[in-house]
Amino acid sequence: MSSNIKLGASPLNTGLKHFAAGFAAIAVVVGLSAGFVQLTGNEDAGSPHASVGLFVDRNAPAPVLKTRLADQPLIHDIPTEHHVETASHEDTEPSLPVSDPTHQAPSYAEYAETDSGEDVRITRLSQAEKIQPVSEERKALVRAPIQGLYENGAVGRLPKIADDGRRPADIYARPHTPNGKPQVALIVGGLGIKRSLTMQAINDLPPEVTLSFVPYSSDLQTWVNRARDAGHEVLLEVPMEPYDYPNVDTGPDTLLTTLSAQENERRLKVILGQTTGYFGVINYQGARLATESRVLSPIMREIHNRGLAMIYDGAANRSVFPSVAKEINMNFVEADRIVDTVPSADAIDKNLLHIEALALQNKAALGVGFAFPVTVDQFKQWSDTLDMKGYELVPASVLTGIQTANEESNGVDSAY
């Protein structure tokens, strides 16, 4: 028989009911609280935030970024604290440099257009430069461009040999008189991209060190002017096809083995027109192009016919640069070693010792480095010891065969 006795609720069922009721009550309280905060609270109070003042109220007039001299005399009435030189710059004005917190620029150039349409360069000097006279070693090189050494191209001024035979290679190279000691030359490349490193190279390295600039640098002419103002001769880098192009991106105007001679010439002119004041060019990459005589020969002829020297960094084996240069009788030199393939102080020091040994053996040697901070530091320390060791630090142009003792012998009017 079935039993008619009713059993009481089990402990499990009772516990579950109590838990459900408690959870529902908590949910109601939380929901009501959230709704109250949503209606009356501050939505920004629940997360971290910062307030930035984009504008500041001031009574003074707004700062002037570029001074127009339309209502002022050309030179003579400009305040004496400004050093003024004239130059022919019909191109766009370079933007003003931005101060770097780690490297205070000693000077900067501004360009202003006058009523005559001619640009006036105003170099504003820092207090340190006003107090310390410029040494003979740091004597500024002649201002570029020099009349007769350029022609107007599609994208800028292209170098050319003057009607009287003067070449940019001779005029823009740093003047130097050899002293008979074994010669060593240094090139620092990749400049013009990072401001602090470019300023470090210009200001810290001896003026005999040659500086090489990237053609894609913004305000490239301003950088070239600064380098030459500090006594450095300048090279322009020409991007050339590496073996793993385009995985290694060398820029839109890279000279390629797959292009026609006409297209490579057009690209070369675009690069050469980016600035003025360089005595020659140096390759950027180019291991693939360096082995193709058919492609390289017309490129080097165009460079040579424009009165420029050329330097190859020596990175590729079986390069045809030397043979082509010899064939066209070009001012050319191949670097003996890239000294910072391992960018460490110890590795660079070992390569510089190798440069010393080659200079003793061959009477001259050339080292090339990139604009790494450690490279610039090691170049400076090493160059300070060369005279004591019996070596002569020379501009790289000397090793290309350019002979220029002084500006007067070049027929340069430094007042231009």
Secondary structure, DSSP 8 states (H G I E B T S, - for coil): ----------HHHHHHHHHHHHHHHHHHHHHHHHHHHHHHS-GGGGS------S----SS----SS---TTS-SSTTS-TTEEEEEE---S---------SSS--SEEEEEEE-TTS-EEEEEEE-HHHHHS---STT-----S--TTSEEE-SSSEEE---TTS--HHHHHS------SS-EEEEEEEEETSSHHHHHHHHHHS-TTSEEEE-TT-TTHHHHHHHHHHTT--EEEEEEE--TTTTTS---TT-B-TTS-HHHHHHHHHHHHTT-S--SEEEEEE-TTGGG-HHHHHHHHHHHHHTT-EEEE---STT--HHHHHHHTT--EEE-SEETTSS-SHHHHHHHHHHHHHHHHHHSEEEEEEES-HHHHHHHHHHHTTHHHHT-EE--HHHHTT-----TGGGT--TT-
